[in-house]
Amino acid sequence: MKINHPSQSRFQYLIEIKKTERKWHFPFLAALCIGSPLLLGWFLGKPNFGSLSSLGALVILYFTQAPISQRMVHLAVCAFGMIFSFAVSLCFNFNVYFGALALGIVAFLSHFITNYYKIPPPGNFFFIMVAAMASNFKFDMEMIPTRIGLFAMGTILSCSFAFIYSVFVEKSAVINIPRRTFRKKRYTKFVESGIIAVFMTLTLIIGHLLKFQNTYWISISTIAIIQGRNFEHVRQRNLHRIIGTFVGLGLAWNILYFDPEKIVMIFIIMILQFIVELMIVRNYGFAVIFLTPLTILLVETGSLMHHNVTELMEARLIDTIIGSLMGLSAGFLLYHQQTINNLEKSVRFSFFQFKKLKK
């Protein structure tokens, strides 16, 4: 009889491969949606435009297994939400603190709305991610309409591919077994959204105070950790994120060391996106290994200048560690019931006092 050591079962989640009903052709669709704008941008000699459109194309990851009519409406609404998040952050990044406040507002709204309407994973993640990335763009009033337009074109492309895929490949809806959910009070949702908003605001401010170049990496790491179902899951994702990033940086360094051509990098990005979508539902840590070079290559593909590889890797690792620790702290507050209850009582009391003043 084989007896598992407690430490083995405790860390088994690091290498556990979960079963999933996701079909292989959806990761192919996701890779096609992300890669098409990059290929078009490369062909037209505008790699930065292609990289921007590929951010909008990430809306494909909100694809659901609902009937086709509901599926397309869901995608269209998510596309609008992503455009709104991107635009708000883009318009307020003329100042670091206004940009941080805009990210906090987007984080609050995206979590509250996705939680209220029970939008399945990735939930609020990409709304916050694109807003964080937009906050890092150099402010240029004349370029705002162009950037929003390019981003919107990426969402339209993904919705078009999703419609074609739905008609010819994924025709029938797959009925998923509903997960057990707990009804949250209105004030609980408000408090949770407020906590996430505060932490997302802090990610940009801390990155600015530490004089980091790409502060959005801290934001992305933080919100990725918060996606856990409970604090134990948050803790697991934190370890997954740090270890996966460390290994992924080695993979990214090896790719960038050979200084591949833009077209080669685009095909590598598509392959990495395919692998990430295959692995993200099976093992988060393994997915992060490929997600790390994917995000770095996306930035490099859209950049008109070359960055020092070693400095880029060091900055990415430091940003991830800081973001992961912030995500762990936020997760502790989000899943500490006593804290949530106390904050909820304060919000309820303030709300009733405000109503009295209005009368």
Backbone torsions as a table, in degrees:
resi	resn	phi	psi	omega
1	MET	NA	127.5	-176.0
2	LYS	-90.5	125.9	179.6
3	ILE	-108.8	122.4	179.2
4	ASN	-80.9	134.3	175.8
5	HIS	-69.7	141.1	-178.7
6	PRO	-53.4	-37.3	-178.9
7	SER	-68.7	-28.3	178.1
8	GLN	-68.8	-46.6	179.6
9	SER	-67.7	-29.8	-179.3
10	ARG	-66.4	-36.5	-177.3
11	PHE	-107.2	14.2	-179.5
12	GLN	-64.1	-29.7	-178.3
13	TYR	-61.8	-19.7	-179.0
14	LEU	-65.8	-32.6	-176.8
15	ILE	-118.2	1.1	-178.5
16	GLU	-68.4	131.4	176.5
17	ILE	-104.5	112.8	-177.1
18	LYS	-83.0	154.6	176.2
19	LYS	-82.0	149.3	179.9
20	THR	-149.1	154.1	177.0
21	GLU	-95.4	3.5	-179.9
22	ARG	-64.2	130.9	-179.3
23	LYS	-85.5	154.5	-174.0
24	TRP	-66.2	-26.0	-174.2
25	HIS	-77.4	-15.7	174.6
26	PHE	-70.4	-44.4	173.5
27	PRO	-56.4	-34.0	176.5
28	PHE	-66.0	-41.1	177.7
29	LEU	-62.8	-43.3	179.5
30	ALA	-61.9	-42.6	179.1
31	ALA	-63.9	-38.6	179.2
32	LEU	-65.9	-42.1	-179.7
33	CYS	-64.8	-41.5	-178.7
34	ILE	-73.8	-37.2	-175.3
35	GLY	-79.1	-30.1	-176.2
36	SER	-60.1	-47.6	177.2
37	PRO	-62.2	-36.1	179.3
38	LEU	-65.6	-41.9	178.0
39	LEU	-64.7	-42.1	179.9
40	LEU	-65.9	-41.1	177.7
41	GLY	-63.6	-40.1	177.8
42	TRP	-65.5	-42.1	-178.6
43	PHE	-64.3	-36.9	-178.4
44	LEU	-87.8	-0.7	-179.5
45	GLY	74.9	22.3	179.5
46	LYS	-126.9	68.0	-176.9
47	PRO	-61.6	-31.9	178.8
48	ASN	-67.5	-34.0	175.9
49	PHE	-68.2	-41.6	179.1
50	GLY	-63.5	-39.5	179.2
51	SER	-64.8	-37.6	179.3
52	LEU	-67.1	-42.7	178.8
53	SER	-65.9	-32.8	-179.5
54	SER	-66.0	-26.8	175.3
55	LEU	-64.8	-43.4	177.0
56	GLY	-64.9	-31.7	-179.2
57	ALA	-66.6	-14.3	178.7
58	LEU	-63.8	-11.4	178.2
59	VAL	-60.6	-19.9	178.9
60	ILE	-59.7	-24.1	-177.8
61	LEU	-73.9	-3.9	173.1
62	TYR	-95.6	12.0	177.3
63	PHE	-60.7	132.7	-179.2
64	THR	-118.3	170.3	179.3
65	GLN	-97.5	25.4	178.0
66	ALA	-77.5	170.5	172.6
67	PRO	-55.4	154.0	-169.8
68	ILE	-56.8	-39.2	-179.2
69	SER	-64.8	-46.7	178.2
70	GLN	-65.8	-37.5	-178.9
71	ARG	-61.1	-45.7	-177.4
72	MET	-72.0	-35.7	175.7
73	VAL	-64.3	-43.1	178.8
74	HIS	-59.4	-45.4	179.5
75	LEU	-64.4	-41.9	-179.4
76	ALA	-63.5	-42.1	178.7
77	VAL	-65.1	-42.9	177.9
78	CYS	-63.9	-37.3	178.1
79	ALA	-63.2	-43.6	177.7
80	PHE	-62.1	-42.6	179.4
81	GLY	-62.2	-40.3	178.9
82	MET	-68.0	-40.2	177.7
83	ILE	-63.3	-43.2	178.8
84	PHE	-61.0	-46.7	-179.5
85	SER	-61.0	-45.0	-179.6
86	PHE	-63.3	-44.5	-176.1
87	ALA	-67.1	-43.8	-179.5
88	VAL	-60.7	-48.2	-179.4
89	SER	-65.1	-37.3	-179.2
90	LEU	-66.0	-37.6	-176.4
91	CYS	-75.9	-20.9	-175.6
92	PHE	-110.6	11.9	-178.4
93	ASN	-88.3	16.2	176.4
94	PHE	-69.8	-17.0	178.2
95	ASN	-139.3	139.1	-176.3
96	VAL	-58.1	-44.0	-175.2
97	TYR	-75.2	-34.5	173.5
98	PHE	-67.3	-38.7	177.6
99	GLY	-63.7	-41.3	178.5
100	ALA	-64.9	-40.5	178.1
101	LEU	-64.6	-41.3	178.0
102	ALA	-61.9	-40.8	177.8
103	LEU	-64.2	-39.8	178.1
104	GLY	-62.6	-41.2	178.7
105	ILE	-64.9	-43.9	178.0
106	VAL	-61.6	-42.8	179.8
107	ALA	-62.3	-42.8	179.5
108	PHE	-61.6	-51.6	-177.5
109	LEU	-64.2	-43.3	-176.4
110	SER	-66.1	-39.8	179.5
111	HIS	-71.1	-43.1	-177.9
112	PHE	-62.9	-45.6	-176.3
113	ILE	-70.9	-45.7	-179.7
114	THR	-65.6	-32.4	178.2
115	ASN	-73.7	-39.5	-178.5
116	TYR	-65.5	-42.7	-178.7
117	TYR	-92.5	6.5	176.0
118	LYS	54.0	46.2	177.2
119	ILE	-69.7	127.1	-176.6
120	PRO	-68.5	167.3	177.6
121	PRO	-52.0	142.1	12.4
122	PRO	-82.9	11.0	172.9
123	GLY	54.6	-124.5	-175.6
124	ASN	-82.6	-4.8	-167.4
125	PHE	-57.2	-54.7	-172.6
126	PHE	-75.6	-25.0	173.9
127	PHE	-63.1	-44.0	-179.8
128	ILE	-73.7	-38.0	-178.0
129	MET	-61.6	-47.9	-178.1
130	VAL	-67.9	-32.4	176.7
131	ALA	-67.1	-40.2	178.6
132	ALA	-64.3	-41.2	179.9
133	MET	-68.5	-38.2	179.2
134	ALA	-64.9	-32.3	-179.4
135	SER	-66.8	-16.8	-178.1
136	ASN	-93.6	-6.3	178.8
137	PHE	-71.0	148.9	174.7
138	LYS	-69.0	128.2	-175.9
139	PHE	-67.6	127.5	179.1
140	ASP	-149.1	105.0	-175.6
141	MET	-56.7	-39.8	-177.5
142	GLU	-69.3	-26.3	-177.3
143	MET	-88.3	-9.1	-176.6
144	ILE	-59.2	-50.0	178.6
145	PRO	-60.0	-39.0	179.8
146	THR	-64.2	-46.1	-178.5
147	ARG	-64.3	-43.4	178.7
148	ILE	-64.6	-40.9	178.7
149	GLY	-62.2	-43.5	179.0
150	LEU	-65.1	-41.6	178.2
151	PHE	-62.0	-44.6	179.7
152	ALA	-63.6	-36.9	178.1
153	MET	-62.6	-35.2	176.4
154	GLY	-64.2	-40.4	178.6
155	THR	-67.3	-38.3	179.3
156	ILE	-64.7	-40.9	179.3
157	LEU	-61.5	-45.3	179.8
158	SER	-64.1	-41.8	178.2
159	CYS	-63.2	-36.9	178.6
160	SER	-66.4	-45.9	177.3
161	PHE	-62.7	-38.4	179.6
162	ALA	-64.5	-37.6	178.7
163	PHE	-66.3	-46.1	178.7
164	ILE	-61.6	-43.3	179.3
165	TYR	-62.4	-40.4	-179.0
166	SER	-67.2	-37.1	-177.3
167	VAL	-74.1	-42.0	-172.1
168	PHE	-102.4	-19.0	-176.5
169	VAL	-119.1	-65.5	-176.8
170	GLU	-94.7	71.7	-174.0
171	LYS	-75.2	-44.1	-175.1
172	SER	-95.8	150.8	179.4
173	ALA	-81.1	137.7	176.1
174	VAL	-94.3	124.6	-178.7
175	ILE	-84.4	112.8	178.9
176	ASN	-88.4	145.6	176.4
177	ILE	-72.0	120.8	-176.3
178	PRO	-63.7	139.1	177.6
179	ARG	-79.8	152.3	178.4
180	ARG	-70.7	122.8	-179.4
181	THR	-121.6	156.5	178.6
182	PHE	-113.6	132.6	179.0
183	ARG	-72.8	125.3	180.0
184	LYS	-100.4	146.8	176.3
185	LYS	-69.8	157.4	-178.6
186	ARG	-58.9	-41.4	-178.2
187	TYR	-70.9	-29.1	177.1
188	THR	-64.7	-44.1	177.3
189	LYS	-61.5	-39.8	180.0
190	PHE	-64.0	-44.2	-179.4
191	VAL	-65.0	-46.2	178.9
192	GLU	-59.6	-43.9	179.1
193	SER	-62.7	-38.9	179.0
194	GLY	-64.9	-41.3	178.5
195	ILE	-61.9	-46.4	179.8
196	ILE	-63.5	-40.8	179.0
197	ALA	-61.0	-43.1	-179.7
198	VAL	-63.0	-45.6	-177.7
199	PHE	-68.4	-36.6	178.7
200	MET	-68.7	-35.4	175.0
201	THR	-62.9	-42.5	-178.5
202	LEU	-65.7	-31.7	-178.3
203	THR	-59.9	-42.7	179.6
204	LEU	-71.6	-39.3	-179.4
205	ILE	-65.6	-44.8	179.1
206	ILE	-63.3	-43.2	177.7
207	GLY	-60.5	-38.5	178.6
208	HIS	-68.3	-44.4	-179.0
209	LEU	-64.5	-32.9	177.8
210	LEU	-85.0	-1.8	177.1
211	LYS	61.0	42.2	174.6
212	PHE	-81.1	148.3	-177.0
213	GLN	-78.6	-45.2	-178.2
214	ASN	-112.6	80.3	-175.5
215	THR	-67.4	-20.2	-177.1
216	TYR	-67.3	-20.5	176.9
217	TRP	-63.8	-35.1	175.8
218	ILE	-65.0	-44.3	-179.5
219	SER	-61.3	-45.1	-177.5
220	ILE	-64.7	-42.7	178.9
221	SER	-63.1	-40.2	-179.1
222	THR	-64.3	-49.6	-177.3
223	ILE	-70.1	-28.2	177.2
224	ALA	-66.1	-38.3	179.2
225	ILE	-69.8	-37.6	-176.6
226	ILE	-65.2	-17.7	-176.2
227	GLN	-66.3	-5.3	-178.6
228	GLY	-61.4	153.9	-178.4
229	ARG	-76.0	-29.1	179.2
230	ASN	-152.9	179.3	-174.5
231	PHE	-66.3	-35.3	177.7
232	GLU	-62.9	-40.8	177.5
233	HIS	-66.6	-38.2	176.1
234	VAL	-60.7	-44.3	179.4
235	ARG	-61.6	-40.9	178.7
236	GLN	-64.8	-44.5	179.5
237	ARG	-64.3	-32.5	177.9
238	ASN	-62.3	-47.0	178.8
239	LEU	-66.9	-41.3	176.1
240	HIS	-57.2	-44.8	-175.1
241	ARG	-64.7	-45.7	-176.9
242	ILE	-68.4	-48.5	-179.5
243	ILE	-65.8	-44.9	-179.9
244	GLY	-61.6	-39.5	178.3
245	THR	-65.5	-42.0	-179.5
246	PHE	-60.5	-45.5	178.6
247	VAL	-69.6	-41.0	-179.4
248	GLY	-63.2	-32.5	177.6
249	LEU	-64.8	-35.6	176.0
250	GLY	-63.3	-40.8	177.8
251	LEU	-65.7	-42.9	179.1
252	ALA	-63.8	-40.8	-179.7
253	TRP	-62.1	-40.9	179.5
254	ASN	-65.8	-35.8	179.0
255	ILE	-69.5	-48.6	-176.7
256	LEU	-72.5	-22.1	179.8
257	TYR	-59.3	-35.4	-178.8
258	PHE	-85.9	-0.3	176.8
259	ASP	46.4	62.8	-177.4
260	PRO	-67.6	156.8	175.7
261	GLU	-65.6	159.4	-178.3
262	LYS	-56.9	-42.6	-177.3
263	ILE	-65.4	-36.2	177.7
264	VAL	-67.4	-41.9	178.7
265	MET	-61.6	-36.9	-179.9
266	ILE	-64.0	-43.6	179.0
267	PHE	-69.0	-33.2	175.2
268	ILE	-64.7	-41.5	177.8
269	ILE	-60.1	-43.0	179.7
270	MET	-64.1	-40.2	177.9
271	ILE	-65.4	-43.0	179.0
272	LEU	-64.0	-40.5	178.4
273	GLN	-62.6	-40.6	177.7
274	PHE	-60.0	-46.1	-178.5
275	ILE	-66.8	-41.8	-180.0
276	VAL	-59.5	-45.2	-179.1
277	GLU	-69.1	-26.6	174.7
278	LEU	-72.0	-37.7	-171.3
279	MET	-93.6	-23.7	-171.4
280	ILE	-60.4	-30.9	179.7
281	VAL	-91.9	-5.6	-179.0
282	ARG	-103.8	-46.0	177.6
283	ASN	-155.6	113.7	-175.2
284	TYR	-62.0	-39.3	-178.8
285	GLY	-63.1	-43.6	178.1
286	PHE	-64.5	-36.7	179.5
287	ALA	-65.4	-38.5	-179.4
288	VAL	-64.2	-30.9	178.2
289	ILE	-57.1	-39.3	-179.2
290	PHE	-92.5	-23.1	178.4
291	LEU	-69.3	-34.2	-179.2
292	THR	-61.4	-54.8	176.9
293	PRO	-65.5	-28.1	178.4
294	LEU	-61.4	-48.8	-178.9
295	THR	-66.4	-38.4	179.4
296	ILE	-66.2	-43.5	-179.5
297	LEU	-67.9	-33.7	177.0
298	LEU	-61.1	-42.2	178.2
299	VAL	-67.1	-43.4	-178.2
300	GLU	-67.4	-35.4	179.9
301	THR	-65.6	-38.6	-179.3
302	GLY	-85.2	-7.2	-178.5
303	SER	-84.6	143.4	178.6
304	LEU	-92.6	2.6	179.0
305	MET	-135.0	157.6	179.2
306	HIS	-91.2	140.3	178.2
307	HIS	-107.6	154.2	175.7
308	ASN	-66.0	122.5	-173.2
309	VAL	-62.5	-46.1	-177.5
310	THR	-62.6	-45.5	179.0
311	GLU	-62.9	-38.3	179.7
312	LEU	-63.7	-42.6	-179.6
313	MET	-66.6	-43.3	-179.7
314	GLU	-62.6	-44.9	-179.2
315	ALA	-63.3	-41.1	-179.3
316	ARG	-63.1	-41.7	-179.3
317	LEU	-67.0	-45.0	179.8
318	ILE	-63.1	-44.5	178.8
319	ASP	-59.8	-41.2	-178.6
320	THR	-66.5	-42.1	179.8
321	ILE	-63.9	-46.1	179.1
322	ILE	-62.5	-46.7	179.6
323	GLY	-62.9	-38.7	179.8
324	SER	-66.4	-41.4	178.5
325	LEU	-66.3	-37.8	176.4
326	MET	-67.0	-39.0	177.3
327	GLY	-64.3	-37.6	177.7
328	LEU	-65.2	-41.1	178.1
329	SER	-64.9	-44.0	178.3
330	ALA	-63.4	-40.6	178.9
331	GLY	-62.4	-37.4	178.1
332	PHE	-61.7	-43.5	179.4
333	LEU	-68.2	-41.7	-177.1
334	LEU	-63.8	-32.8	-175.8
335	TYR	-110.8	15.2	172.3
336	HIS	-96.4	100.2	-168.9
337	GLN	-59.9	-36.8	-179.4
338	GLN	-63.0	-42.5	178.1
339	THR	-63.2	-45.3	179.6
340	ILE	-61.2	-43.7	-179.7
341	ASN	-62.1	-43.4	-179.6
342	ASN	-64.7	-44.1	179.0
343	LEU	-65.9	-37.1	179.6
344	GLU	-64.0	-40.8	178.3
345	LYS	-63.6	-39.9	179.4
346	SER	-64.7	-42.7	179.7
347	VAL	-65.8	-42.0	179.9
348	ARG	-63.6	-42.6	179.3
349	PHE	-63.6	-43.1	179.2
350	SER	-63.7	-37.5	-179.9
351	PHE	-65.8	-44.1	-179.7
352	PHE	-67.7	-37.6	177.7
353	GLN	-64.1	-38.8	178.7
354	PHE	-65.0	-40.1	178.7
355	LYS	-64.6	-37.2	177.9
356	LYS	-65.4	-40.7	179.8
357	LEU	-63.7	-36.4	179.2
358	LYS	-66.4	-33.3	179.8
359	LYS	-75.6	NA	NA
